[in-house]
Amino acid sequence: MDRFHSPSAFFFYGLFAFLLLASLVARLLIRSGRVRGEMAGNLADRIRAWWVMIGVLALIFTLGAGAITLFFALCSMAALREFATITHTRRDDHDGLAIAFYVVLPLQYLLVYFEVPVFAALLIPVYCFLLLPVVTVLKGEVQGFLTRVSETQWALMVCVYCVSHIPAILTLDIPGYRYSAFTLVAWLILVVQASDVLQYVWGKALGRHLLAPRVSPSKTVEGLVGGVLSASALGVALAPFTPFAWWQAGLVALTVTTFGFLGGLIMSAIKRDRGVKDWGTLVQGHGGILDRLDSLVFSAPVFLHILAWGWL
């Protein structure tokens, strides 16, 4: 099927149409004076960043599975770097970090790309969990050992293992499903990212009750409920492009958006613990790569497992 006429391509056409509408509305709000000052600048930065990110994703999707896998491998490398900058690493930990960056990360994505699911599933949570502390302990520095080792393990799990589940979806061959797995990746990204945006919109519009003020002061109960339900409705509307019945699409969307919210909340807790607002500054208006991936970190493994257990 021509990639420019595939269902996943139409997902991106819809996203570009939505971004065009959002850009026009934002410009009208700024010109009318309803949004001004720092909020106006933040809104403009966010919309420009979304244009760039969606454009890059659309280009990557036209290039095939190899390009998508490489793209998320590079995202993992950038995210791992962001995570490592806020950890309590010492000079004695550099060998372990080098192994994480230059051995474990590329090996994980090679296992995904060449469809070796057993080793891809076990490499980081089993073998790296057991062997990376050995590299550190042989240096002989015991002060803060548990904290330092666990931070490296967490970094690999979050930034590499969980993110690698996104291109791993491309390896699935669902019986009777008439579209390619590219469409499922697009569906996941669209629904989860829409939930993030809609939680922000609903929170600004109706938010009254703070959900976890010490972790994320901007998250409200109303924003969470409105965003998750709205994004789940979007997942139902797109059910014809998935192997799900409409009610199954609703349940799956509700599940992945809920886990996406939890991922964002946990990543916010780590940032607060380290006293930083954003993971980085790579994406203007959005912080770092991890600030964009935080919801997908938790939702992608769950989505892959739902597909593997229920539809293969």
C-alpha positions as CSV (number, residue, x, y, z in Angstrom):
1,M,0.0,0.0,0.0
2,D,1.2,3.5,-0.9
3,R,2.5,5.0,2.4
4,F,1.0,8.4,1.5
5,H,-2.5,6.8,1.3
6,S,-2.2,4.4,4.2
7,P,-4.3,4.8,7.4
8,S,-1.3,5.9,9.4
9,A,-0.7,8.7,6.8
10,F,-4.3,9.9,7.2
11,F,-3.7,10.1,11.0
12,F,-0.9,12.6,10.3
13,Y,-3.1,14.5,7.8
14,G,-5.6,14.9,10.6
15,L,-2.9,16.0,13.0
16,F,-1.7,18.7,10.6
17,A,-5.3,19.9,10.1
18,F,-5.7,20.0,13.9
19,L,-2.4,21.9,14.3
20,L,-3.5,24.4,11.6
21,L,-6.7,25.1,13.4
22,A,-4.9,25.4,16.8
23,S,-2.4,27.8,15.2
24,L,-5.2,30.0,13.9
25,V,-7.1,30.0,17.2
26,A,-3.9,30.8,19.1
27,R,-3.2,33.7,16.8
28,L,-6.7,35.0,17.3
29,L,-6.5,34.7,21.1
30,I,-3.1,36.5,21.2
31,R,-4.3,39.3,18.8
32,S,-7.5,39.8,20.8
33,G,-5.5,40.2,24.0
34,R,-7.2,37.2,25.8
35,V,-3.9,35.5,26.0
36,R,-0.9,37.8,26.7
37,G,2.5,38.0,28.3
38,E,4.3,34.8,29.3
39,M,1.3,32.7,28.6
40,A,1.1,33.9,25.0
41,G,4.8,33.2,24.5
42,N,4.4,29.7,26.0
43,L,1.4,28.9,23.8
44,A,3.2,30.0,20.6
45,D,6.3,28.0,21.6
46,R,4.3,24.9,22.2
47,I,2.5,25.1,18.9
48,R,5.7,25.7,17.0
49,A,7.3,22.7,18.7
50,W,4.3,20.5,17.9
51,W,4.6,21.4,14.2
52,V,8.3,20.4,14.2
53,M,7.7,17.1,16.2
54,I,4.7,16.0,14.1
55,G,6.5,16.9,10.9
56,V,9.5,14.8,12.0
57,L,7.3,11.8,12.9
58,A,5.4,12.0,9.6
59,L,8.7,11.9,7.7
60,I,10.0,9.0,9.8
61,F,6.9,7.0,9.1
62,T,7.3,7.3,5.4
63,L,10.8,5.8,5.6
64,G,9.7,2.5,7.1
65,A,10.4,0.3,10.1
66,G,14.2,0.7,10.1
67,A,13.9,4.5,10.2
68,I,11.3,4.4,13.0
69,T,13.5,2.0,15.1
70,L,16.5,4.2,14.6
71,F,14.5,7.3,15.4
72,F,13.4,5.9,18.8
73,A,16.9,4.6,19.5
74,L,18.2,8.2,19.1
75,C,15.3,9.4,21.3
76,S,16.4,6.8,23.9
77,M,20.0,8.0,23.7
78,A,18.9,11.7,24.2
79,A,16.5,10.6,27.1
80,L,19.2,8.5,28.7
81,R,21.6,11.5,28.6
82,E,18.9,13.7,30.2
83,F,18.3,11.1,33.0
84,A,22.0,10.6,33.6
85,T,22.6,14.4,34.1
86,I,20.5,14.5,37.2
87,T,21.7,11.3,38.9
88,H,24.3,10.9,41.6
89,T,27.0,9.4,39.4
90,R,30.7,9.4,40.3
91,R,33.8,8.8,38.2
92,D,33.7,5.2,39.2
93,D,30.3,4.9,37.5
94,H,31.5,6.0,34.1
95,D,32.2,2.5,32.9
96,G,28.7,1.3,33.7
97,L,27.2,4.4,32.0
98,A,29.4,3.8,28.9
99,I,28.2,0.2,28.7
100,A,24.6,1.5,29.0
101,F,25.0,4.0,26.2
102,Y,27.2,2.2,23.7
103,V,26.4,-1.5,24.3
104,V,23.0,-2.0,26.0
105,L,21.1,0.7,24.1
106,P,22.1,-0.3,20.5
107,L,21.8,-4.0,21.4
108,Q,18.3,-3.5,22.7
109,Y,17.1,-1.9,19.5
110,L,18.9,-4.4,17.3
111,L,17.1,-7.2,19.1
112,V,13.8,-5.4,18.5
113,Y,14.5,-4.7,14.8
114,F,15.7,-8.2,14.0
115,E,12.7,-9.6,16.0
116,V,14.3,-11.5,18.8
117,P,11.6,-10.9,21.3
118,V,12.8,-13.2,24.1
119,F,16.2,-11.5,24.4
120,A,14.7,-8.1,23.9
121,A,12.4,-8.7,26.8
122,L,15.1,-10.0,29.1
123,L,18.2,-8.0,28.2
124,I,17.7,-5.0,30.5
125,P,15.4,-6.2,33.3
126,V,17.3,-9.4,33.9
127,Y,20.9,-9.4,32.5
128,C,21.6,-5.7,32.9
129,F,20.0,-5.7,36.3
130,L,22.4,-8.5,37.4
131,L,25.6,-7.5,35.5
132,L,25.8,-3.7,35.6
133,P,26.2,-3.6,39.4
134,V,29.1,-6.0,39.0
135,V,30.9,-3.4,36.8
136,T,30.3,-0.8,39.5
137,V,31.3,-2.9,42.5
138,L,34.6,-3.9,41.0
139,K,35.6,-0.2,41.2
140,G,35.5,-0.6,45.0
141,E,33.5,2.5,45.8
142,V,30.7,1.6,48.2
143,Q,29.5,5.1,49.3
144,G,26.0,5.6,47.8
145,F,26.4,2.3,45.9
146,L,22.7,1.3,46.1
147,T,21.5,4.7,45.0
148,R,24.0,5.0,42.1
149,V,23.3,1.5,40.8
150,S,19.5,1.7,41.0
151,E,19.5,5.1,39.2
152,T,21.4,3.6,36.3
153,Q,19.0,0.6,36.3
154,W,16.0,3.0,36.4
155,A,17.5,5.1,33.6
156,L,17.8,2.0,31.3
157,M,14.4,0.7,32.1
158,V,12.7,4.1,31.5
159,C,14.7,5.5,28.7
160,V,15.6,2.4,26.7
161,Y,13.6,-0.6,27.6
162,C,10.1,1.0,27.8
163,V,10.7,3.3,24.8
164,S,11.8,0.3,22.7
165,H,8.3,-1.1,23.0
166,I,7.1,1.5,20.5
167,P,9.1,0.2,17.5
168,A,8.5,-3.4,18.9
169,I,4.8,-2.9,18.0
170,L,5.9,-3.0,14.3
171,T,7.0,-6.6,14.7
172,L,3.4,-7.8,15.5
173,D,1.4,-9.6,12.8
174,I,-2.2,-9.7,13.9
175,P,-4.3,-12.3,12.2
176,G,-7.2,-10.8,10.2
177,Y,-6.0,-7.2,10.7
178,R,-6.1,-5.5,7.3
179,Y,-3.8,-2.6,8.1
180,S,-0.1,-2.6,9.0
181,A,1.3,-2.2,12.5
182,F,2.4,1.3,11.5
183,T,-1.2,2.3,12.0
184,L,-1.2,0.9,15.5
185,V,1.9,2.9,16.5
186,A,0.2,6.0,15.0
187,W,-3.0,5.3,17.0
188,L,-1.0,4.9,20.3
189,I,1.0,8.1,19.8
190,L,-2.1,10.1,18.8
191,V,-4.3,8.9,21.6
192,V,-1.7,9.2,24.4
193,Q,-0.4,12.6,23.2
194,A,-4.0,13.9,22.7
195,S,-4.7,12.9,26.3
196,D,-1.7,15.0,27.5
197,V,-2.9,18.0,25.5
198,L,-6.5,17.6,26.5
199,Q,-5.7,17.2,30.2
200,Y,-3.9,20.6,30.0
201,V,-6.9,22.1,28.2
202,W,-9.6,20.7,30.6
203,G,-7.4,21.6,33.6
204,K,-7.1,25.2,32.4
205,A,-10.8,25.4,31.6
206,L,-12.4,23.6,34.6
207,G,-9.6,22.6,37.0
208,R,-10.5,23.2,40.6
209,H,-9.1,20.3,42.6
210,L,-5.4,19.7,42.5
211,L,-4.5,16.0,42.1
212,A,-0.9,15.9,43.4
213,P,0.2,19.5,44.2
214,R,3.6,18.5,45.6
215,V,4.4,16.5,42.5
216,S,2.8,18.5,39.7
217,P,1.0,21.7,40.7
218,S,-0.7,22.0,37.3
219,K,-2.5,18.6,37.3
220,T,-6.1,18.6,38.4
221,V,-8.8,16.0,38.9
222,E,-11.0,17.7,36.3
223,G,-8.1,17.8,33.8
224,L,-7.3,14.2,34.3
225,V,-10.9,13.0,33.9
226,G,-11.7,15.3,31.0
227,G,-8.4,14.5,29.2
228,V,-8.6,10.7,29.6
229,L,-12.2,10.5,28.6
230,S,-11.8,12.8,25.6
231,A,-8.8,10.9,24.4
232,S,-10.6,7.6,24.9
233,A,-13.5,8.9,22.8
234,L,-10.9,9.7,20.1
235,G,-9.6,6.2,20.4
236,V,-13.2,4.9,19.8
237,A,-13.6,7.2,16.8
238,L,-10.5,5.6,15.3
239,A,-11.5,2.1,16.1
240,P,-12.1,1.2,12.4
241,F,-8.3,1.5,11.8
242,T,-7.5,-1.0,14.6
243,P,-8.3,-4.6,15.3
244,F,-10.5,-3.5,18.2
245,A,-14.3,-3.4,18.3
246,W,-15.5,0.1,19.3
247,W,-15.9,-0.8,23.0
248,Q,-12.5,-2.6,23.0
249,A,-10.9,0.5,21.5
250,G,-12.5,2.6,24.3
251,L,-11.2,0.2,27.0
252,V,-7.7,0.1,25.5
253,A,-7.6,3.8,25.0
254,L,-8.7,4.3,28.6
255,T,-6.0,1.9,29.8
256,V,-3.1,3.5,27.9
257,T,-4.1,7.1,28.7
258,T,-4.4,6.2,32.4
259,F,-0.9,4.6,32.3
260,G,0.3,7.6,30.3
261,F,-0.9,9.9,33.1
262,L,0.8,7.8,35.7
263,G,4.1,7.8,33.7
264,G,4.0,11.6,33.5
265,L,3.3,11.8,37.2
266,I,6.1,9.5,38.2
267,M,8.6,11.3,35.9
268,S,7.4,14.6,37.5
269,A,8.2,13.2,40.9
270,I,11.7,12.3,39.8
271,K,12.2,15.9,38.5
272,R,10.9,17.4,41.7
273,D,13.2,15.2,43.8
274,R,16.1,16.5,41.8
275,G,14.9,20.1,41.8
276,V,14.5,20.6,38.1
277,K,11.5,21.9,36.1
278,D,12.2,20.1,32.8
279,W,14.4,17.2,31.7
280,G,16.2,19.4,29.2
281,T,15.8,22.2,26.7
282,L,16.0,20.3,23.4
283,V,12.4,20.9,22.4
284,Q,11.5,24.6,22.7
285,G,8.3,25.0,24.7
286,H,8.3,21.4,25.8
287,G,11.5,20.9,27.7
288,G,13.6,17.8,26.9
289,I,12.9,14.5,25.1
290,L,11.8,12.8,28.3
291,D,9.2,15.6,28.8
292,R,7.6,14.3,25.5
293,L,8.2,10.6,26.1
294,D,7.1,10.4,29.8
295,S,3.5,9.3,29.0
296,L,4.6,6.9,26.3
297,V,7.1,5.3,28.6
298,F,4.4,3.7,30.7
299,S,1.7,3.3,28.0
300,A,3.8,1.6,25.2
301,P,4.7,-1.6,27.1
302,V,1.1,-2.0,28.3
303,F,-0.3,-1.4,24.7
304,L,2.2,-4.0,23.3
305,H,1.2,-6.6,25.9
306,I,-2.5,-6.0,25.3
307,L,-2.0,-6.6,21.6
308,A,0.2,-9.7,22.2
309,W,-2.1,-11.3,24.8
310,G,-5.5,-10.4,23.2
311,W,-5.0,-10.3,19.5
312,L,-2.1,-12.6,18.4
